[in-house]
Amino acid sequence: MDPLVRQDSLVCRFCFDPYLTTADPLITPCKCVGSIQYIHLQCLKQWRRTTQNPDFIERCQLCLTNYIIPTRHPLEKIPSIEHDQVWFFLSKPYMPIFLVHYFYIIVAGHILKEKMLVPPHSYLFPYVPINILANIFFFSMSTVVFVCYFMYYMKFIRRVKNRELYAKYWLFFSLDGVMPLPYATTLLVSYSMTQICVYPFGFCFILLLPKFLTIHKKILYRINQDAEL
């Protein structure tokens, strides 16, 4: 059933005003019947903002059915995901494995540098210093972690319905207290610098990754807000 109604003889059950505008049409958002089934969109939105009963934000207080409200574009489902904490990784099946290997390589490489930089053992291969090989090794492990996290993040991207709008919000410098584009730039710079110096860029890179899901959730909230007429 289309919730939009255009009959001029009908009145809103809240304000009793039959006046219709494109921005504030009469709608039938629930299964109420008779004269109480019609309500202005703005009246309903005001009721949902001011009601003291949280149950009546999403459903009608009379027929107890969920509201069907017209929107500009499909609403996004907000996922239940962990927030940006370093322990976020421990809840994933593969992240602990790569993190353990990553930190093990850092410690092992540090010890290896101290032993191998002493002449005449300063080179593992002809004309290739051990510190260069170690940094390449660190960068390779960072790449493995980055790819695994990207695959995990793409699982949430595939569920987005309004992908063009989602991409537009990623280009914002600031969005409701978060900075999507500057944050992504910082992460990429930190990741690329691990091949030069793993301290502190490697640790910074690991700690920055979970923030992507917080930004993802914030963008979905904004998309749903913009969907309201």
C-alpha positions as CSV (number, residue, x, y, z in Angstrom):
1,M,0.0,0.0,0.0
2,D,1.3,3.4,-1.0
3,P,1.5,5.5,2.2
4,L,1.1,8.8,0.2
5,V,-2.5,10.1,0.1
6,R,-3.7,13.1,-2.0
7,Q,-7.5,13.5,-1.2
8,D,-8.2,17.1,-0.2
9,S,-11.3,16.0,1.9
10,L,-9.2,14.1,4.4
11,V,-7.8,15.5,7.6
12,C,-4.9,14.8,9.8
13,R,-5.7,13.0,13.0
14,F,-3.3,15.1,15.0
15,C,-3.8,18.7,13.8
16,F,-7.2,18.2,12.0
17,D,-5.9,20.2,9.1
18,P,-6.7,19.0,5.6
19,Y,-4.2,21.3,3.9
20,L,-1.8,19.4,1.7
21,T,1.7,20.3,0.4
22,T,4.3,18.4,-1.4
23,A,6.7,18.7,1.6
24,D,4.0,17.7,4.1
25,P,1.5,15.2,2.5
26,L,-1.2,13.2,4.3
27,I,0.0,9.7,4.7
28,T,-1.3,6.4,6.0
29,P,1.8,5.0,7.8
30,C,0.1,2.2,9.8
31,K,-3.0,-0.1,9.7
32,C,-5.4,2.3,11.5
33,V,-8.7,2.6,9.5
34,G,-11.4,5.3,9.2
35,S,-10.8,8.9,10.0
36,I,-7.8,8.2,12.3
37,Q,-5.7,6.6,9.6
38,Y,-4.5,9.8,8.0
39,I,-1.7,12.0,9.4
40,H,0.6,14.7,8.0
41,L,4.2,13.5,7.5
42,Q,5.5,16.4,9.6
43,C,3.0,15.8,12.4
44,L,4.2,12.2,12.5
45,K,7.8,13.2,12.6
46,Q,7.1,15.7,15.4
47,W,5.2,13.0,17.4
48,R,8.1,10.6,17.0
49,R,10.6,13.2,18.2
50,T,8.5,14.2,21.3
51,T,6.9,11.0,22.5
52,Q,8.0,9.8,25.9
53,N,7.4,6.2,25.1
54,P,10.3,4.8,23.0
55,D,8.0,2.0,21.7
56,F,5.9,4.6,19.8
57,I,8.9,5.9,17.8
58,E,8.8,3.1,15.4
59,R,5.2,1.9,15.7
60,C,1.7,3.3,16.0
61,Q,0.3,3.8,19.6
62,L,-3.2,2.8,18.4
63,C,-2.8,-0.3,16.1
64,L,0.7,-1.2,17.4
65,T,2.0,-1.8,13.9
66,N,5.3,-0.4,12.6
67,Y,5.2,2.8,10.6
68,I,5.6,2.8,6.8
69,I,7.1,6.2,6.1
70,P,7.9,7.4,2.5
71,T,11.6,8.2,2.0
72,R,13.8,9.7,-0.7
73,H,15.9,6.6,-1.0
74,P,16.1,3.2,0.6
75,L,17.0,3.1,4.3
76,E,20.3,1.5,5.3
77,K,20.4,-1.2,8.0
78,I,22.8,-0.1,10.7
79,P,25.1,-3.1,11.6
80,S,25.9,-4.1,15.1
81,I,29.7,-3.7,15.1
82,E,32.5,-3.1,17.6
83,H,33.8,0.4,18.0
84,D,37.4,1.6,17.5
85,Q,39.3,-0.2,20.2
86,V,42.5,-2.2,19.8
87,W,40.8,-5.2,21.3
88,F,38.3,-5.1,18.4
89,F,40.7,-7.4,16.5
90,L,40.5,-10.2,19.1
91,S,36.8,-10.9,18.2
92,K,37.7,-11.8,14.6
93,P,38.8,-15.3,13.6
94,Y,41.9,-14.4,11.6
95,M,43.1,-11.1,13.0
96,P,44.8,-12.5,16.2
97,I,46.9,-14.8,14.0
98,F,48.2,-12.0,11.8
99,L,48.7,-9.6,14.8
100,V,50.8,-12.3,16.7
101,H,52.9,-12.8,13.6
102,Y,53.3,-9.1,13.0
103,F,54.6,-8.3,16.5
104,Y,56.7,-11.5,16.5
105,I,58.4,-10.3,13.3
106,I,59.0,-6.9,14.8
107,V,60.7,-8.3,17.9
108,A,62.6,-10.9,15.9
109,G,63.7,-8.4,13.4
110,H,65.0,-6.0,16.1
111,I,67.1,-8.7,17.6
112,L,68.3,-9.8,14.2
113,K,69.4,-6.3,13.3
114,E,71.6,-6.0,16.4
115,K,73.4,-9.3,15.6
116,M,73.6,-9.0,11.8
117,L,74.7,-5.3,11.6
118,V,78.0,-6.2,13.1
119,P,80.7,-6.6,10.4
120,P,81.4,-8.8,8.5
121,H,77.7,-10.0,8.8
122,S,76.1,-6.7,7.9
123,Y,74.6,-8.2,4.7
124,L,72.4,-11.2,4.3
125,F,72.7,-11.1,0.5
126,P,75.3,-9.4,-1.6
127,Y,74.9,-5.6,-1.3
128,V,71.5,-5.9,0.6
129,P,71.7,-4.6,4.2
130,I,69.7,-6.5,6.8
131,N,67.7,-3.4,7.8
132,I,66.3,-3.0,4.3
133,L,65.3,-6.7,4.2
134,A,63.7,-6.3,7.6
135,N,61.7,-3.3,6.6
136,I,60.5,-5.1,3.4
137,F,59.5,-7.9,5.7
138,F,57.6,-5.6,8.0
139,F,55.9,-3.9,5.0
140,S,54.8,-7.3,3.6
141,M,53.2,-8.3,6.9
142,S,51.5,-4.9,7.1
143,T,50.1,-5.6,3.6
144,V,48.8,-9.0,4.7
145,V,47.0,-7.3,7.6
146,F,45.7,-4.5,5.4
147,V,44.3,-6.9,2.8
148,C,42.6,-9.1,5.4
149,Y,41.0,-6.1,7.1
150,F,39.9,-4.7,3.7
151,M,38.2,-8.0,2.9
152,Y,36.4,-7.8,6.3
153,Y,35.4,-4.2,5.6
154,M,34.1,-5.0,2.2
155,K,31.6,-7.3,3.8
156,F,29.8,-4.3,5.2
157,I,30.2,-2.3,2.0
158,R,28.4,-4.9,0.0
159,R,25.3,-4.4,2.2
160,V,25.1,-0.7,1.4
161,K,22.1,0.1,-0.8
162,N,22.9,3.7,-1.7
163,R,26.5,3.4,-2.8
164,E,26.8,6.6,-4.7
165,L,25.6,8.6,-1.7
166,Y,27.9,6.5,0.5
167,A,30.9,7.4,-1.6
168,K,29.9,11.1,-1.6
169,Y,30.0,11.1,2.2
170,W,33.4,9.6,2.2
171,L,34.7,12.7,0.4
172,F,33.5,15.0,3.3
173,F,36.3,16.6,5.3
174,S,34.1,16.4,8.5
175,L,30.9,14.4,9.0
176,D,29.1,14.6,12.4
177,G,32.3,14.6,14.4
178,V,34.4,12.2,12.2
179,M,36.7,12.9,9.3
180,P,36.4,10.2,6.7
181,L,38.7,11.4,3.9
182,P,41.5,12.9,6.2
183,Y,41.4,9.7,8.3
184,A,41.7,7.4,5.2
185,T,44.7,9.6,4.0
186,T,46.4,9.3,7.4
187,L,45.9,5.5,7.4
188,L,47.4,5.1,3.9
189,V,50.4,7.3,4.7
190,S,51.0,5.3,7.9
191,Y,50.7,2.1,6.0
192,S,53.1,3.2,3.2
193,M,55.7,4.4,5.8
194,T,56.0,1.0,7.4
195,Q,58.5,0.0,4.7
196,I,60.8,2.9,5.8
197,C,60.4,2.8,9.6
198,V,58.2,0.3,11.4
199,Y,58.3,2.4,14.6
200,P,55.9,4.1,15.2
201,F,54.1,3.7,11.8
202,G,53.4,0.0,12.2
203,F,51.7,0.4,15.5
204,C,49.8,3.5,14.3
205,F,48.7,1.6,11.2
206,I,47.3,-1.3,13.4
207,L,45.5,1.1,15.7
208,L,43.9,3.1,12.9
209,L,42.2,0.3,11.1
210,P,39.2,-0.3,13.4
211,K,38.1,3.3,13.0
212,F,36.8,2.5,9.5
213,L,33.8,0.7,10.9
214,T,32.9,3.7,13.2
215,I,33.0,6.0,10.1
216,H,31.0,3.4,8.2
217,K,28.3,3.4,10.8
218,K,28.2,7.2,11.0
219,I,27.8,7.5,7.2
220,L,24.8,5.0,7.3
221,Y,23.2,7.1,10.0
222,R,23.5,10.2,7.9
223,I,22.1,8.4,4.8
224,N,19.1,7.4,6.8
225,Q,18.6,11.0,8.1
226,D,18.8,12.4,4.6
227,A,16.2,9.9,3.4
228,E,13.4,11.6,5.4
229,L,11.1,13.8,3.4
